[in-house]
Amino acid sequence: MKSTSKNRRTFLKSAGVLAGTALVTPTYSFNINKSKPKLSKEVIGHGDFKYRVHKEWGNLDPAKTPINNCHEMVMDSKGRLIMVGDETKNNILIYDKSGKLLDSWGHDFPGGHGLTLSNEGGEDMLFICDPNISKVFKATVDGKILLTIDHPKTIGIYKEDDPFKPTETAIGPNGDIYVADGYGSQYIIQYNSKGEYIRHFGGKGDGDDKFDTAHGVCLDTRDKKNPTLICTSRSHNSFKRFSLDGKYLSTIFLPGAFVCRAVIDDDNIYAGVCWSRLKYLNRTNDSGFVTILDKKDKVISNPAGTAPEYRNGELQLMVQETPVFNHCHDVCIDEDKNIYVCQWNAHQTYPIKLERV
């Protein structure tokens, strides 16, 4: 009988205790040719959410499959890991979970940034955001473009000179498309499944219902009877929760963490932290980590960051502790609860795997 991922982790932990070491079963990452095993010793994270770092998991031959920034990754219904980046020789990379490249495509997304997966009638669909060309695309997993959402000025929502630089999408239970204009005018724009405008909300500002870098938007269905949107306000170090019709509900404050989009897996929220506040509490380059929240929106682990600490119910400053990452831009979670980390501005680093232990 096949063990569950939790049972496998429990067995490994028990074996480690009996042997008097952290872990006795060797796990390996591989070099660029996937031929020479290399023991990965570094473990990061807190509580029940600890991970073994496999920095070379996604490495490919840059002469054949180059990357610039690895922006986001999703896992399709076949268990394949699909990544978007801004290298037009191969915007989309498709891996299996061993780190083997299965396919690549895409030459038309110079700013390939946001990647969202949606299942329509049993078929996987991708939504790709490109802030450089001010467009959102709906595509099949093999690259056929089915729908394009253009600059909102074409339908009278924005003025001619209002910037539109979409960074993320979320798909509602009824197929509505929510577009985060994270690098532009800071609105969340809601369209129906055909790309027809419904409403927009947010905008730049410091009010509770406003954003400062509306970098991500995510559908939260953990409460099945009351789905909501988790919207990123990155420079506010916050996620902001809205109803599906754009009404502000609450804020999850994450002091010190310039978070990217929220990723929901089971009861937890995962997110890449692009920067944290180090010297003089300023946003600091090469200071990223990963943050994980429980079903009550409480931070429970910060792989490569400082341990989460609450005082009188208030979360304290979180910063990078271990320099594993440069700028974590996105995370993807597989069925064994391993994390795949995509990075921006990380010296053309391929995705890194964090193996749950």
Phi, psi and omega in degrees: 000136182285130180285152172283163180299325180294318179296321178298317180294320179298318179298316182296320179295318180296319179297322180295319180295317181296327182273352180076019178229170182293324182196130183256340179278119184289137172239152191230146163248169188231156180281187188300331180265003180055034186244330184249113181293143179225121182293128177261114187262339188282127177240133181229161179114182187219153177060228181273005183241074179244152190217142173268131187273126175241087186294333186262010186308312187263010185298136178230175177281111184295341177288332181258322183227077184284156172225158173246282173246129174271103191272305183213160182216143174227161175248126183276181185291346177266003180082013178272145181260116186250125184241143173247142176216183184251024173264113188283359171285335178194079182299324183249124173246136180240115182254157159267177187285352174277351184096006178280136177282124180263325184194163174208150176197171175102119179227006191242017181238079183296340176238029183318117194227297184264140179220118180234140179255136176224143179255123181239107179059035180087002180246132179286137175234147177248142172243120187245128177255135175231100180293337181292327181245010173056049181218154172237135183239140167256130185217157169286166182290346176258010167103009178278122181280125183252335184204142176232130173255121185263183178305133183298347177296337181290342178239014171084010179282314180256154171284167185303322185259008176285127182287142174230108182227080187293137183242343186198157172228160168222147182249124183285170181301332180262009180093357176301146182252121176255122182249124176269116178271066193290329180255007182245248186265008169068028175258156163260122184250128182256127176239160170279181186295343178269359181086020179266134186297138174246302182196170169218155182210166181098237187096163184285137177163178182253006174289162181302325183266014179246172184231154165230099189071081179280068194288332185217159173215139188217138175276125179251109180248022180296327169266098189302329183275350185215069178294144180224176175252133170256113183252137180276136166236084196298315181288345172273002184052049188212153158256139178240130183265133179230155170288167181292344175256020168088018178267132180294137181242311185192171179234138170255105183273129183235075190302128179094345188252114174275085188281151172265217185284155173279141176236121182266131173218118187053236183270358190252154169253132175242149176204146168280140175253115186286317176222158166233175184262108181252258185300128180057020181061024174270158172300126189241133177296153176056043184231027184282162172202186177244142177236146184228131181242152178270187185291346176263012179065030176258134180290130183240345178199146177228079179305121185077000176247178178289153180297136179295137181226130177247134175236120183052038177083359182252130179290133180271170183306133177244131180220168176296136176248318181244124186282060177282322187245161169267284182225102181285120185257333180196161176227152175227137185246131178264182186290342175265009177069022168284153181245136174248125188251124174259141183236145171259147174049056185229038176059042177057045179278132174286167182303145180252140178258134171251112182272121181295130180237000000 
